[in-house]
Amino acid sequence: MPARFSVLLTPSFRRDLERLPTGIQSRVLRAVSRLEHNPFGPPGRVKMLKAKGVGQWRLEVWPYRVRYDVSGCDVVLYRVRHRSEIYRD
């Protein structure tokens, strides 16, 4: 049986999510729920970033991006923003 990960939402992720349109919110939440089973794939949708700091992984929910880290069996979600804004911080 594959390992199951716990998805943890930070306050900044919750704020970002609340600002999105309702349809996008549901798409992001569906995509995030898949991280419980495999936070390292599928290729193309999930990518390890080269930048330093929090959010070393990126999940694509076009045209939005979710930045997160994997620590043990926890997936910590930091931000969800439009692709033109997510890397500014």
C-alpha positions as CSV (number, residue, x, y, z in Angstrom):
1,M,0.0,0.0,0.0
2,P,1.5,3.4,-1.0
3,A,2.3,6.0,1.7
4,R,-0.2,8.6,2.3
5,F,0.8,12.2,2.9
6,S,-0.9,14.8,5.1
7,V,-1.7,18.1,3.3
8,L,-1.3,21.2,5.6
9,L,-2.6,24.6,4.6
10,T,-0.7,27.7,5.8
11,P,-2.7,31.0,6.5
12,S,-1.1,32.6,3.4
13,F,-2.4,29.7,1.2
14,R,-5.9,30.0,2.7
15,R,-5.9,33.8,2.0
16,D,-4.7,33.3,-1.6
17,L,-7.3,30.6,-2.1
18,E,-10.2,32.7,-0.8
19,R,-9.3,35.5,-3.3
20,L,-9.6,33.2,-6.3
21,P,-12.8,32.8,-8.3
22,T,-15.0,29.9,-7.1
23,G,-14.4,27.7,-10.2
24,I,-10.7,28.0,-9.8
25,Q,-10.9,27.3,-6.1
26,S,-12.5,23.9,-6.8
27,R,-9.9,23.1,-9.4
28,V,-7.0,23.9,-7.1
29,L,-8.6,21.9,-4.2
30,R,-9.0,18.9,-6.5
31,A,-5.4,19.1,-7.6
32,V,-4.1,19.6,-4.1
33,S,-6.0,16.5,-2.9
34,R,-3.9,14.4,-5.4
35,L,-0.8,15.5,-3.5
36,E,-1.9,13.2,-0.6
37,H,-1.0,10.2,-2.8
38,N,2.0,11.5,-4.8
39,P,3.5,15.0,-4.1
40,F,6.4,14.3,-6.5
41,G,4.4,13.8,-9.7
42,P,3.1,13.7,-12.4
43,P,5.8,15.2,-14.6
44,G,4.8,18.5,-16.2
45,R,2.3,19.3,-13.5
46,V,4.7,19.0,-10.6
47,K,8.2,20.4,-10.7
48,M,11.0,20.8,-8.2
49,L,12.2,24.5,-8.2
50,K,15.8,25.6,-8.2
51,A,15.2,28.7,-6.2
52,K,16.0,28.9,-2.5
53,G,13.5,29.5,0.3
54,V,10.0,28.1,1.1
55,G,8.0,26.4,-1.6
56,Q,10.6,24.2,-3.3
57,W,7.9,22.4,-5.3
58,R,5.4,23.7,-7.8
59,L,2.0,22.3,-8.8
60,E,0.5,23.7,-12.0
61,V,-3.3,24.3,-12.1
62,W,-3.4,26.4,-15.3
63,P,-2.9,29.4,-15.1
64,Y,-2.3,29.2,-11.4
65,R,0.6,27.7,-9.4
66,V,0.7,26.2,-6.0
67,R,4.1,26.4,-4.1
68,Y,4.7,23.8,-1.5
69,D,7.3,21.8,0.4
70,V,7.4,18.1,1.4
71,S,8.7,17.3,4.9
72,G,8.5,13.7,5.9
73,C,4.9,12.7,5.4
74,D,3.6,16.3,5.4
75,V,2.9,18.4,2.3
76,V,2.9,22.1,3.4
77,L,1.1,24.4,1.0
78,Y,2.4,28.0,1.1
79,R,0.9,30.0,-1.8
80,V,-1.5,29.8,-4.7
81,R,-1.3,32.6,-7.3
82,H,-1.4,33.4,-10.9
83,R,1.7,32.2,-12.8
84,S,2.8,35.8,-13.4
85,E,2.8,36.5,-9.7
86,I,3.8,33.3,-7.9
87,Y,7.6,33.7,-8.2
88,R,7.7,37.3,-6.9
89,D,8.6,37.2,-3.2
